[in-house]
Amino acid sequence: MQHVQQQVQAQVLQAGIADGYIDVVQPLPGQPSLIALRINGQLRIFANPNAQTHDQVQEAFAFGHQVIGIWDSGSPQILRSIQIRKF
C-alpha cells in the first residue's frame, strides 16, 4: 500500500499553453478519435473527445483564445484535460 501511495504522490499535474493542434475527427477503423495539442514543441494526446470538445478547440484557435493542456508527470504525452480560456 505504501508503494502505491508513493507512486501517486510522485505524479504531479502539469499544464501548458498549446500553440497548435491536430484534430483527428475521422480516424482509421479501430482507432480512436483524438486531439493532439502542441505544447512546448511536443504533441500531447487527448483521446476520444466528444464532438463539443472538437468544436471548442477549433473555435478557440480560430479566435485566438488560449488552449491549455493538462497532464500528469507520470504520462506526459497523454492529456487528462483541455481548458479553453477566453480573455
PDB file of N, CA, C and O in Angstrom, chain B, residues numbered from 101:
ATOM      1  N   MET B 101       0.826  -1.187   0.000  1.00  0.00           N
ATOM      2  CA  MET B 101       0.000   0.000   0.000  1.00  0.00           C
ATOM      3  C   MET B 101       0.875   1.259   0.000  1.00  0.00           C
ATOM      4  O   MET B 101       0.552   2.232  -0.680  1.00  0.00           O
ATOM      5  N   GLN B 102       1.957   1.249   0.740  1.00  0.00           N
ATOM      6  CA  GLN B 102       2.831   2.414   0.813  1.00  0.00           C
ATOM      7  C   GLN B 102       3.444   2.711  -0.559  1.00  0.00           C
ATOM      8  O   GLN B 102       3.575   3.874  -0.939  1.00  0.00           O
ATOM      9  N   HIS B 103       3.820   1.664  -1.304  1.00  0.00           N
ATOM     10  CA  HIS B 103       4.399   1.845  -2.636  1.00  0.00           C
ATOM     11  C   HIS B 103       3.415   2.571  -3.556  1.00  0.00           C
ATOM     12  O   HIS B 103       3.810   3.472  -4.296  1.00  0.00           O
ATOM     13  N   VAL B 104       2.145   2.188  -3.516  1.00  0.00           N
ATOM     14  CA  VAL B 104       1.125   2.828  -4.343  1.00  0.00           C
ATOM     15  C   VAL B 104       0.979   4.290  -3.955  1.00  0.00           C
ATOM     16  O   VAL B 104       0.876   5.148  -4.832  1.00  0.00           O
ATOM     17  N   GLN B 105       0.969   4.591  -2.674  1.00  0.00           N
ATOM     18  CA  GLN B 105       0.846   5.972  -2.221  1.00  0.00           C
ATOM     19  C   GLN B 105       2.042   6.793  -2.692  1.00  0.00           C
ATOM     20  O   GLN B 105       1.873   7.947  -3.086  1.00  0.00           O
ATOM     21  N   GLN B 106       3.228   6.235  -2.660  1.00  0.00           N
ATOM     22  CA  GLN B 106       4.407   6.954  -3.108  1.00  0.00           C
ATOM     23  C   GLN B 106       4.330   7.236  -4.604  1.00  0.00           C
ATOM     24  O   GLN B 106       4.716   8.315  -5.052  1.00  0.00           O
ATOM     25  N   GLN B 107       3.835   6.271  -5.382  1.00  0.00           N
ATOM     26  CA  GLN B 107       3.687   6.467  -6.816  1.00  0.00           C
ATOM     27  C   GLN B 107       2.723   7.600  -7.112  1.00  0.00           C
ATOM     28  O   GLN B 107       3.008   8.459  -7.947  1.00  0.00           O
ATOM     29  N   VAL B 108       1.580   7.611  -6.432  1.00  0.00           N
ATOM     30  CA  VAL B 108       0.580   8.641  -6.658  1.00  0.00           C
ATOM     31  C   VAL B 108       1.129  10.007  -6.267  1.00  0.00           C
ATOM     32  O   VAL B 108       0.904  10.989  -6.974  1.00  0.00           O
ATOM     33  N   GLN B 109       1.837  10.080  -5.163  1.00  0.00           N
ATOM     34  CA  GLN B 109       2.388  11.339  -4.710  1.00  0.00           C
ATOM     35  C   GLN B 109       3.458  11.862  -5.674  1.00  0.00           C
ATOM     36  O   GLN B 109       3.646  13.073  -5.791  1.00  0.00           O
ATOM     37  N   ALA B 110       4.148  10.969  -6.353  1.00  0.00           N
ATOM     38  CA  ALA B 110       5.218  11.368  -7.262  1.00  0.00           C
ATOM     39  C   ALA B 110       4.676  11.973  -8.560  1.00  0.00           C
ATOM     40  O   ALA B 110       5.383  12.721  -9.236  1.00  0.00           O
ATOM     41  N   GLN B 111       3.426  11.655  -8.911  1.00  0.00           N
ATOM     42  CA  GLN B 111       2.841  12.179 -10.131  1.00  0.00           C
ATOM     43  C   GLN B 111       2.226  13.550  -9.852  1.00  0.00           C
ATOM     44  O   GLN B 111       1.375  13.693  -8.973  1.00  0.00           O
ATOM     45  N   VAL B 112       2.660  14.536 -10.599  1.00  0.00           N
ATOM     46  CA  VAL B 112       2.226  15.907 -10.397  1.00  0.00           C
ATOM     47  C   VAL B 112       1.513  16.389 -11.653  1.00  0.00           C
ATOM     48  O   VAL B 112       1.976  16.143 -12.767  1.00  0.00           O
ATOM     49  N   LEU B 113       0.384  17.076 -11.476  1.00  0.00           N
ATOM     50  CA  LEU B 113      -0.293  17.649 -12.634  1.00  0.00           C
ATOM     51  C   LEU B 113       0.508  18.826 -13.160  1.00  0.00           C
ATOM     52  O   LEU B 113       1.024  19.643 -12.398  1.00  0.00           O
ATOM     53  N   GLN B 114       0.600  18.895 -14.482  1.00  0.00           N
ATOM     54  CA  GLN B 114       1.323  19.968 -15.147  1.00  0.00           C
ATOM     55  C   GLN B 114       0.436  20.514 -16.255  1.00  0.00           C
ATOM     56  O   GLN B 114      -0.479  19.833 -16.717  1.00  0.00           O
ATOM     57  N   ALA B 115       0.706  21.743 -16.680  1.00  0.00           N
ATOM     58  CA  ALA B 115      -0.109  22.369 -17.713  1.00  0.00           C
ATOM     59  C   ALA B 115       0.774  23.211 -18.628  1.00  0.00           C
ATOM     60  O   ALA B 115       1.855  23.656 -18.244  1.00  0.00           O
ATOM     61  N   GLY B 116       0.286  23.416 -19.841  1.00  0.00           N
ATOM     62  CA  GLY B 116       0.988  24.266 -20.786  1.00  0.00           C
ATOM     63  C   GLY B 116       0.024  24.808 -21.827  1.00  0.00           C
ATOM     64  O   GLY B 116      -1.047  24.245 -22.052  1.00  0.00           O
ATOM     65  N   ILE B 117       0.413  25.899 -22.456  1.00  0.00           N
ATOM     66  CA  ILE B 117      -0.405  26.542 -23.486  1.00  0.00           C
ATOM     67  C   ILE B 117      -0.050  25.948 -24.846  1.00  0.00           C
ATOM     68  O   ILE B 117       1.119  25.874 -25.225  1.00  0.00           O
ATOM     69  N   ALA B 118      -1.077  25.532 -25.564  1.00  0.00           N
ATOM     70  CA  ALA B 118      -0.877  24.950 -26.892  1.00  0.00           C
ATOM     71  C   ALA B 118      -0.711  26.048 -27.936  1.00  0.00           C
ATOM     72  O   ALA B 118      -1.393  27.073 -27.889  1.00  0.00           O
ATOM     73  N   ASP B 119       0.205  25.821 -28.881  1.00  0.00           N
ATOM     74  CA  ASP B 119       0.377  26.770 -29.976  1.00  0.00           C
ATOM     75  C   ASP B 119      -0.005  26.161 -31.323  1.00  0.00           C
ATOM     76  O   ASP B 119       0.197  26.774 -32.370  1.00  0.00           O
ATOM     77  N   GLY B 120      -0.552  24.964 -31.286  1.00  0.00           N
ATOM     78  CA  GLY B 120      -1.016  24.292 -32.489  1.00  0.00           C
ATOM     79  C   GLY B 120      -1.751  23.019 -32.110  1.00  0.00           C
ATOM     80  O   GLY B 120      -1.684  22.570 -30.966  1.00  0.00           O
ATOM     81  N   TYR B 121      -2.450  22.442 -33.070  1.00  0.00           N
ATOM     82  CA  TYR B 121      -3.191  21.213 -32.779  1.00  0.00           C
ATOM     83  C   TYR B 121      -3.420  20.397 -34.042  1.00  0.00           C
ATOM     84  O   TYR B 121      -3.350  20.911 -35.158  1.00  0.00           O
ATOM     85  N   ILE B 122      -3.691  19.126 -33.841  1.00  0.00           N
ATOM     86  CA  ILE B 122      -4.131  18.214 -34.892  1.00  0.00           C
ATOM     87  C   ILE B 122      -5.430  17.605 -34.385  1.00  0.00           C
ATOM     88  O   ILE B 122      -5.486  17.088 -33.269  1.00  0.00           O
ATOM     89  N   ASP B 123      -6.462  17.667 -35.195  1.00  0.00           N
ATOM     90  CA  ASP B 123      -7.774  17.153 -34.804  1.00  0.00           C
ATOM     91  C   ASP B 123      -8.135  15.995 -35.728  1.00  0.00           C
ATOM     92  O   ASP B 123      -8.407  16.203 -36.910  1.00  0.00           O
ATOM     93  N   VAL B 124      -8.137  14.791 -35.197  1.00  0.00           N
ATOM     94  CA  VAL B 124      -8.476  13.601 -35.990  1.00  0.00           C
ATOM     95  C   VAL B 124      -9.931  13.264 -35.709  1.00  0.00           C
ATOM     96  O   VAL B 124     -10.248  12.554 -34.755  1.00  0.00           O
ATOM     97  N   VAL B 125     -10.811  13.788 -36.560  1.00  0.00           N
ATOM     98  CA  VAL B 125     -12.246  13.580 -36.344  1.00  0.00           C
ATOM     99  C   VAL B 125     -12.767  12.319 -37.043  1.00  0.00           C
ATOM    100  O   VAL B 125     -13.804  11.775 -36.666  1.00  0.00           O
ATOM    101  N   GLN B 126     -12.043  11.869 -38.053  1.00  0.00           N
ATOM    102  CA  GLN B 126     -12.429  10.658 -38.795  1.00  0.00           C
ATOM    103  C   GLN B 126     -11.232   9.702 -38.770  1.00  0.00           C
ATOM    104  O   GLN B 126     -10.490   9.614 -39.748  1.00  0.00           O
ATOM    105  N   PRO B 127     -11.042   8.981 -37.649  1.00  0.00           N
ATOM    106  CA  PRO B 127      -9.867   8.109 -37.542  1.00  0.00           C
ATOM    107  C   PRO B 127      -9.985   6.864 -38.424  1.00  0.00           C
ATOM    108  O   PRO B 127     -11.061   6.534 -38.924  1.00  0.00           O
ATOM    109  N   LEU B 128      -8.877   6.200 -38.596  1.00  0.00           N
ATOM    110  CA  LEU B 128      -8.879   4.917 -39.299  1.00  0.00           C
ATOM    111  C   LEU B 128      -9.716   3.916 -38.514  1.00  0.00           C
ATOM    112  O   LEU B 128      -9.851   4.044 -37.297  1.00  0.00           O
ATOM    113  N   PRO B 129     -10.282   2.918 -39.196  1.00  0.00           N
ATOM    114  CA  PRO B 129     -11.090   1.926 -38.484  1.00  0.00           C
ATOM    115  C   PRO B 129     -10.316   1.300 -37.314  1.00  0.00           C
ATOM    116  O   PRO B 129      -9.161   0.897 -37.455  1.00  0.00           O
ATOM    117  N   GLY B 130     -10.976   1.232 -36.177  1.00  0.00           N
ATOM    118  CA  GLY B 130     -10.366   0.643 -34.985  1.00  0.00           C
ATOM    119  C   GLY B 130      -9.521   1.608 -34.175  1.00  0.00           C
ATOM    120  O   GLY B 130      -9.038   1.253 -33.100  1.00  0.00           O
ATOM    121  N   GLN B 131      -9.335   2.831 -34.677  1.00  0.00           N
ATOM    122  CA  GLN B 131      -8.529   3.823 -33.969  1.00  0.00           C
ATOM    123  C   GLN B 131      -9.452   4.851 -33.309  1.00  0.00           C
ATOM    124  O   GLN B 131     -10.544   5.114 -33.812  1.00  0.00           O
ATOM    125  N   PRO B 132      -9.019   5.434 -32.184  1.00  0.00           N
ATOM    126  CA  PRO B 132      -9.864   6.426 -31.518  1.00  0.00           C
ATOM    127  C   PRO B 132      -9.772   7.794 -32.189  1.00  0.00           C
ATOM    128  O   PRO B 132      -8.765   8.131 -32.812  1.00  0.00           O
ATOM    129  N   SER B 133     -10.825   8.560 -32.050  1.00  0.00           N
ATOM    130  CA  SER B 133     -10.773   9.969 -32.413  1.00  0.00           C
ATOM    131  C   SER B 133      -9.836  10.633 -31.416  1.00  0.00           C
ATOM    132  O   SER B 133      -9.762  10.207 -30.263  1.00  0.00           O
ATOM    133  N   LEU B 134      -9.117  11.674 -31.842  1.00  0.00           N
ATOM    134  CA  LEU B 134      -8.206  12.330 -30.898  1.00  0.00           C
ATOM    135  C   LEU B 134      -7.942  13.760 -31.287  1.00  0.00           C
ATOM    136  O   LEU B 134      -8.143  14.176 -32.428  1.00  0.00           O
ATOM    137  N   ILE B 135      -7.478  14.504 -30.286  1.00  0.00           N
ATOM    138  CA  ILE B 135      -6.950  15.845 -30.485  1.00  0.00           C
ATOM    139  C   ILE B 135      -5.535  15.823 -29.946  1.00  0.00           C
ATOM    140  O   ILE B 135      -5.304  15.402 -28.813  1.00  0.00           O
ATOM    141  N   ALA B 136      -4.589  16.274 -30.749  1.00  0.00           N
ATOM    142  CA  ALA B 136      -3.204  16.385 -30.304  1.00  0.00           C
ATOM    143  C   ALA B 136      -2.881  17.871 -30.190  1.00  0.00           C
ATOM    144  O   ALA B 136      -2.990  18.612 -31.166  1.00  0.00           O
ATOM    145  N   LEU B 137      -2.483  18.301 -28.998  1.00  0.00           N
ATOM    146  CA  LEU B 137      -2.077  19.687 -28.797  1.00  0.00           C
ATOM    147  C   LEU B 137      -0.559  19.764 -28.825  1.00  0.00           C
ATOM    148  O   LEU B 137       0.119  18.920 -28.238  1.00  0.00           O
ATOM    149  N   ARG B 138      -0.022  20.772 -29.506  1.00  0.00           N
ATOM    150  CA  ARG B 138       1.422  21.001 -29.497  1.00  0.00           C
ATOM    151  C   ARG B 138       1.734  21.990 -28.372  1.00  0.00           C
ATOM    152  O   ARG B 138       1.350  23.158 -28.419  1.00  0.00           O
ATOM    153  N   ILE B 139       2.441  21.484 -27.365  1.00  0.00           N
ATOM    154  CA  ILE B 139       2.796  22.283 -26.194  1.00  0.00           C
ATOM    155  C   ILE B 139       4.299  22.171 -26.004  1.00  0.00           C
ATOM    156  O   ILE B 139       4.832  21.074 -25.835  1.00  0.00           O
ATOM    157  N   ASN B 140       4.978  23.307 -26.031  1.00  0.00           N
ATOM    158  CA  ASN B 140       6.442  23.343 -25.892  1.00  0.00           C
ATOM    159  C   ASN B 140       7.132  22.407 -26.883  1.00  0.00           C
ATOM    160  O   ASN B 140       8.109  21.740 -26.545  1.00  0.00           O
ATOM    161  N   GLY B 141       6.615  22.367 -28.101  1.00  0.00           N
ATOM    162  CA  GLY B 141       7.228  21.568 -29.150  1.00  0.00           C
ATOM    163  C   GLY B 141       6.923  20.083 -29.103  1.00  0.00           C
ATOM    164  O   GLY B 141       7.452  19.324 -29.915  1.00  0.00           O
ATOM    165  N   GLN B 142       6.076  19.648 -28.167  1.00  0.00           N
ATOM    166  CA  GLN B 142       5.721  18.227 -28.052  1.00  0.00           C
ATOM    167  C   GLN B 142       4.229  18.046 -28.271  1.00  0.00           C
ATOM    168  O   GLN B 142       3.424  18.863 -27.824  1.00  0.00           O
ATOM    169  N   LEU B 143       3.863  16.971 -28.961  1.00  0.00           N
ATOM    170  CA  LEU B 143       2.453  16.653 -29.125  1.00  0.00           C
ATOM    171  C   LEU B 143       1.972  15.866 -27.915  1.00  0.00           C
ATOM    172  O   LEU B 143       2.605  14.899 -27.490  1.00  0.00           O
ATOM    173  N   ARG B 144       0.851  16.294 -27.373  1.00  0.00           N
ATOM    174  CA  ARG B 144       0.219  15.615 -26.234  1.00  0.00           C
ATOM    175  C   ARG B 144      -1.201  15.252 -26.672  1.00  0.00           C
ATOM    176  O   ARG B 144      -1.917  16.078 -27.238  1.00  0.00           O
ATOM    177  N   ILE B 145      -1.594  14.019 -26.406  1.00  0.00           N
ATOM    178  CA  ILE B 145      -2.802  13.432 -26.985  1.00  0.00           C
ATOM    179  C   ILE B 145      -3.970  13.413 -26.000  1.00  0.00           C
ATOM    180  O   ILE B 145      -3.820  13.027 -24.841  1.00  0.00           O
ATOM    181  N   PHE B 146      -5.143  13.841 -26.493  1.00  0.00           N
ATOM    182  CA  PHE B 146      -6.409  13.705 -25.763  1.00  0.00           C
ATOM    183  C   PHE B 146      -7.272  12.764 -26.591  1.00  0.00           C
ATOM    184  O   PHE B 146      -7.745  13.139 -27.664  1.00  0.00           O
ATOM    185  N   ALA B 147      -7.480  11.542 -26.101  1.00  0.00           N
ATOM    186  CA  ALA B 147      -8.191  10.514 -26.865  1.00  0.00           C
ATOM    187  C   ALA B 147      -9.684  10.548 -26.589  1.00  0.00           C
ATOM    188  O   ALA B 147     -10.126  10.861 -25.483  1.00  0.00           O
ATOM    189  N   ASN B 148     -10.442  10.223 -27.611  1.00  0.00           N
ATOM    190  CA  ASN B 148     -11.898  10.102 -27.552  1.00  0.00           C
ATOM    191  C   ASN B 148     -12.623  11.349 -27.058  1.00  0.00           C
ATOM    192  O   ASN B 148     -13.508  11.247 -26.209  1.00  0.00           O
ATOM    193  N   PRO B 149     -12.263  12.530 -27.576  1.00  0.00           N
ATOM    194  CA  PRO B 149     -13.012  13.722 -27.183  1.00  0.00           C
ATOM    195  C   PRO B 149     -14.416  13.686 -27.786  1.00  0.00           C
ATOM    196  O   PRO B 149     -14.632  13.093 -28.843  1.00  0.00           O
ATOM    197  N   ASN B 150     -15.361  14.323 -27.109  1.00  0.00           N
ATOM    198  CA  ASN B 150     -16.706  14.377 -27.678  1.00  0.00           C
ATOM    199  C   ASN B 150     -16.758  15.462 -28.758  1.00  0.00           C
ATOM    200  O   ASN B 150     -15.808  16.228 -28.917  1.00  0.00           O
ATOM    201  N   ALA B 151     -17.861  15.525 -29.492  1.00  0.00           N
ATOM    202  CA  ALA B 151     -17.988  16.468 -30.605  1.00  0.00           C
ATOM    203  C   ALA B 151     -17.866  17.911 -30.131  1.00  0.00           C
ATOM    204  O   ALA B 151     -17.300  18.747 -30.836  1.00  0.00           O
ATOM    205  N   GLN B 152     -18.383  18.209 -28.960  1.00  0.00           N
ATOM    206  CA  GLN B 152     -18.312  19.564 -28.424  1.00  0.00           C
ATOM    207  C   GLN B 152     -16.858  19.979 -28.182  1.00  0.00           C
ATOM    208  O   GLN B 152     -16.491  21.125 -28.442  1.00  0.00           O
ATOM    209  N   THR B 153     -16.039  19.064 -27.691  1.00  0.00           N
ATOM    210  CA  THR B 153     -14.629  19.374 -27.448  1.00  0.00           C
ATOM    211  C   THR B 153     -13.913  19.661 -28.759  1.00  0.00           C
ATOM    212  O   THR B 153     -13.124  20.603 -28.839  1.00  0.00           O
ATOM    213  N   HIS B 154     -14.177  18.859 -29.793  1.00  0.00           N
ATOM    214  CA  HIS B 154     -13.591  19.121 -31.114  1.00  0.00           C
ATOM    215  C   HIS B 154     -13.935  20.549 -31.559  1.00  0.00           C
ATOM    216  O   HIS B 154     -13.059  21.307 -31.977  1.00  0.00           O
ATOM    217  N   ASP B 155     -15.217  20.900 -31.462  1.00  0.00           N
ATOM    218  CA  ASP B 155     -15.675  22.217 -31.902  1.00  0.00           C
ATOM    219  C   ASP B 155     -15.046  23.339 -31.085  1.00  0.00           C
ATOM    220  O   ASP B 155     -14.634  24.358 -31.641  1.00  0.00           O
ATOM    221  N   GLN B 156     -14.971  23.158 -29.768  1.00  0.00           N
ATOM    222  CA  GLN B 156     -14.450  24.209 -28.897  1.00  0.00           C
ATOM    223  C   GLN B 156     -12.962  24.461 -29.131  1.00  0.00           C
ATOM    224  O   GLN B 156     -12.521  25.610 -29.112  1.00  0.00           O
ATOM    225  N   VAL B 157     -12.190  23.407 -29.350  1.00  0.00           N
ATOM    226  CA  VAL B 157     -10.759  23.583 -29.606  1.00  0.00           C
ATOM    227  C   VAL B 157     -10.560  24.300 -30.945  1.00  0.00           C
ATOM    228  O   VAL B 157      -9.748  25.220 -31.043  1.00  0.00           O
ATOM    229  N   GLN B 158     -11.292  23.881 -31.963  1.00  0.00           N
ATOM    230  CA  GLN B 158     -11.182  24.527 -33.267  1.00  0.00           C
ATOM    231  C   GLN B 158     -11.565  26.003 -33.169  1.00  0.00           C
ATOM    232  O   GLN B 158     -10.870  26.857 -33.720  1.00  0.00           O
ATOM    233  N   GLU B 159     -12.645  26.307 -32.485  1.00  0.00           N
ATOM    234  CA  GLU B 159     -13.096  27.688 -32.324  1.00  0.00           C
ATOM    235  C   GLU B 159     -12.081  28.511 -31.532  1.00  0.00           C
ATOM    236  O   GLU B 159     -11.816  29.665 -31.869  1.00  0.00           O
ATOM    237  N   ALA B 160     -11.518  27.923 -30.487  1.00  0.00           N
ATOM    238  CA  ALA B 160     -10.540  28.644 -29.666  1.00  0.00           C
ATOM    239  C   ALA B 160      -9.321  29.057 -30.490  1.00  0.00           C
ATOM    240  O   ALA B 160      -8.857  30.192 -30.382  1.00  0.00           O
ATOM    241  N   PHE B 161      -8.807  28.159 -31.298  1.00  0.00           N
ATOM    242  CA  PHE B 161      -7.667  28.504 -32.144  1.00  0.00           C
ATOM    243  C   PHE B 161      -8.066  29.531 -33.209  1.00  0.00           C
ATOM    244  O   PHE B 161      -7.286  30.429 -33.525  1.00  0.00           O
ATOM    245  N   ALA B 162      -9.255  29.404 -33.751  1.00  0.00           N
ATOM    246  CA  ALA B 162      -9.709  30.343 -34.784  1.00  0.00           C
ATOM    247  C   ALA B 162      -9.832  31.766 -34.245  1.00  0.00           C
ATOM    248  O   ALA B 162      -9.568  32.729 -34.964  1.00  0.00           O
ATOM    249  N   PHE B 163     -10.232  31.900 -32.979  1.00  0.00           N
ATOM    250  CA  PHE B 163     -10.458  33.223 -32.397  1.00  0.00           C
ATOM    251  C   PHE B 163      -9.335  33.675 -31.474  1.00  0.00           C
ATOM    252  O   PHE B 163      -9.475  34.685 -30.785  1.00  0.00           O
ATOM    253  N   GLY B 164      -8.231  32.952 -31.449  1.00  0.00           N
ATOM    254  CA  GLY B 164      -7.064  33.374 -30.680  1.00  0.00           C
ATOM    255  C   GLY B 164      -7.174  33.204 -29.176  1.00  0.00           C
ATOM    256  O   GLY B 164      -6.480  33.889 -28.424  1.00  0.00           O
ATOM    257  N   HIS B 165      -8.044  32.294 -28.722  1.00  0.00           N
ATOM    258  CA  HIS B 165      -8.154  32.030 -27.292  1.00  0.00           C
ATOM    259  C   HIS B 165      -7.063  31.054 -26.859  1.00  0.00           C
ATOM    260  O   HIS B 165      -6.525  30.304 -27.673  1.00  0.00           O
ATOM    261  N   GLN B 166      -6.749  31.076 -25.577  1.00  0.00           N
ATOM    262  CA  GLN B 166      -5.742  30.143 -25.062  1.00  0.00           C
ATOM    263  C   GLN B 166      -6.338  28.746 -24.918  1.00  0.00           C
ATOM    264  O   GLN B 166      -7.444  28.578 -24.404  1.00  0.00           O
ATOM    265  N   VAL B 167      -5.592  27.755 -25.377  1.00  0.00           N
ATOM    266  CA  VAL B 167      -5.955  26.355 -25.187  1.00  0.00           C
ATOM    267  C   VAL B 167      -4.888  25.760 -24.279  1.00  0.00           C
ATOM    268  O   VAL B 167      -3.705  25.745 -24.618  1.00  0.00           O
ATOM    269  N   ILE B 168      -5.316  25.274 -23.131  1.00  0.00           N
ATOM    270  CA  ILE B 168      -4.416  24.753 -22.102  1.00  0.00           C
ATOM    271  C   ILE B 168      -4.570  23.241 -22.030  1.00  0.00           C
ATOM    272  O   ILE B 168      -5.684  22.731 -21.911  1.00  0.00           O
ATOM    273  N   GLY B 169      -3.460  22.530 -22.100  1.00  0.00           N
ATOM    274  CA  GLY B 169      -3.463  21.082 -21.917  1.00  0.00           C
ATOM    275  C   GLY B 169      -2.965  20.752 -20.523  1.00  0.00           C
ATOM    276  O   GLY B 169      -2.031  21.382 -20.028  1.00  0.00           O
ATOM    277  N   ILE B 170      -3.582  19.768 -19.890  1.00  0.00           N
ATOM    278  CA  ILE B 170      -3.185  19.344 -18.548  1.00  0.00           C
ATOM    279  C   ILE B 170      -2.862  17.853 -18.592  1.00  0.00           C
ATOM    280  O   ILE B 170      -3.634  17.056 -19.125  1.00  0.00           O
ATOM    281  N   TRP B 171      -1.712  17.486 -18.024  1.00  0.00           N
ATOM    282  CA  TRP B 171      -1.253  16.102 -17.997  1.00  0.00           C
ATOM    283  C   TRP B 171      -0.604  15.833 -16.658  1.00  0.00           C
ATOM    284  O   TRP B 171      -0.320  16.757 -15.896  1.00  0.00           O
ATOM    285  N   ASP B 172      -0.367  14.550 -16.371  1.00  0.00           N
ATOM    286  CA  ASP B 172       0.381  14.250 -15.151  1.00  0.00           C
ATOM    287  C   ASP B 172       1.791  13.824 -15.518  1.00  0.00           C
ATOM    288  O   ASP B 172       2.039  13.309 -16.608  1.00  0.00           O
ATOM    289  N   SER B 173       2.694  14.046 -14.602  1.00  0.00           N
ATOM    290  CA  SER B 173       4.112  13.797 -14.872  1.00  0.00           C
ATOM    291  C   SER B 173       4.408  12.332 -15.135  1.00  0.00           C
ATOM    292  O   SER B 173       5.433  12.011 -15.735  1.00  0.00           O
ATOM    293  N   GLY B 174       3.534  11.438 -14.699  1.00  0.00           N
ATOM    294  CA  GLY B 174       3.747  10.008 -14.925  1.00  0.00           C
ATOM    295  C   GLY B 174       3.504   9.575 -16.353  1.00  0.00           C
ATOM    296  O   GLY B 174       4.069   8.576 -16.800  1.00  0.00           O
ATOM    297  N   SER B 175       2.667  10.313 -17.086  1.00  0.00           N
ATOM    298  CA  SER B 175       2.407  10.028 -18.507  1.00  0.00           C
ATOM    299  C   SER B 175       2.242  11.351 -19.243  1.00  0.00           C
ATOM    300  O   SER B 175       1.126  11.748 -19.577  1.00  0.00           O
ATOM    301  N   PRO B 176       3.358  12.031 -19.493  1.00  0.00           N
ATOM    302  CA  PRO B 176       3.304  13.391 -20.026  1.00  0.00           C
ATOM    303  C   PRO B 176       2.784  13.529 -21.456  1.00  0.00           C
ATOM    304  O   PRO B 176       2.455  14.640 -21.873  1.00  0.00           O
ATOM    305  N   GLN B 177       2.699  12.450 -22.211  1.00  0.00           N
ATOM    306  CA  GLN B 177       2.207  12.539 -23.588  1.00  0.00           C
ATOM    307  C   GLN B 177       0.687  12.436 -23.673  1.00  0.00           C
ATOM    308  O   GLN B 177       0.108  12.657 -24.737  1.00  0.00           O
ATOM    309  N   ILE B 178       0.036  12.098 -22.553  1.00  0.00           N
ATOM    310  CA  ILE B 178      -1.416  11.891 -22.549  1.00  0.00           C
ATOM    311  C   ILE B 178      -2.079  13.005 -21.750  1.00  0.00           C
ATOM    312  O   ILE B 178      -1.794  13.191 -20.567  1.00  0.00           O
ATOM    313  N   LEU B 179      -2.959  13.736 -22.408  1.00  0.00           N
ATOM    314  CA  LEU B 179      -3.670  14.812 -21.735  1.00  0.00           C
ATOM    315  C   LEU B 179      -4.797  14.272 -20.870  1.00  0.00           C
ATOM    316  O   LEU B 179      -5.530  13.370 -21.274  1.00  0.00           O
ATOM    317  N   ARG B 180      -4.923  14.827 -19.692  1.00  0.00           N
ATOM    318  CA  ARG B 180      -6.031  14.491 -18.794  1.00  0.00           C
ATOM    319  C   ARG B 180      -7.206  15.419 -19.039  1.00  0.00           C
ATOM    320  O   ARG B 180      -8.360  15.036 -18.840  1.00  0.00           O
ATOM    321  N   SER B 181      -6.912  16.646 -19.473  1.00  0.00           N
ATOM    322  CA  SER B 181      -7.946  17.661 -19.610  1.00  0.00           C
ATOM    323  C   SER B 181      -7.498  18.717 -20.615  1.00  0.00           C
ATOM    324  O   SER B 181      -6.305  18.925 -20.834  1.00  0.00           O
ATOM    325  N   ILE B 182      -8.478  19.376 -21.217  1.00  0.00           N
ATOM    326  CA  ILE B 182      -8.223  20.539 -22.067  1.00  0.00           C
ATOM    327  C   ILE B 182      -9.077  21.674 -21.521  1.00  0.00           C
ATOM    328  O   ILE B 182     -10.277  21.510 -21.302  1.00  0.00           O
ATOM    329  N   GLN B 183      -8.452  22.820 -21.304  1.00  0.00           N
ATOM    330  CA  GLN B 183      -9.183  24.003 -20.861  1.00  0.00           C
ATOM    331  C   GLN B 183      -9.034  25.087 -21.918  1.00  0.00           C
ATOM    332  O   GLN B 183      -7.991  25.209 -22.560  1.00  0.00           O
ATOM    333  N   ILE B 184     -10.098  25.873 -22.091  1.00  0.00           N
ATOM    334  CA  ILE B 184     -10.060  26.982 -23.031  1.00  0.00           C
ATOM    335  C   ILE B 184     -10.315  28.267 -22.244  1.00  0.00           C
ATOM    336  O   ILE B 184     -11.285  28.382 -21.495  1.00  0.00           O
ATOM    337  N   ARG B 185      -9.425  29.212 -22.437  1.00  0.00           N
ATOM    338  CA  ARG B 185      -9.529  30.496 -21.729  1.00  0.00           C
ATOM    339  C   ARG B 185      -9.797  31.595 -22.733  1.00  0.00           C
ATOM    340  O   ARG B 185      -9.026  31.819 -23.666  1.00  0.00           O
ATOM    341  N   LYS B 186     -10.899  32.268 -22.517  1.00  0.00           N
ATOM    342  CA  LYS B 186     -11.309  33.383 -23.384  1.00  0.00           C
ATOM    343  C   LYS B 186     -11.105  34.674 -22.607  1.00  0.00           C
ATOM    344  O   LYS B 186     -11.708  34.874 -21.552  1.00  0.00           O
ATOM    345  N   PHE B 187     -10.258  35.543 -23.127  1.00  0.00           N
ATOM    346  CA  PHE B 187      -9.970  36.816 -22.453  1.00  0.00           C
ATOM    347  C   PHE B 187     -10.572  37.962 -23.218  1.00  0.00           C
ATOM    348  O   PHE B 187     -10.438  39.115 -22.810  1.00  0.00           O
TER     349      PHE B 187
END
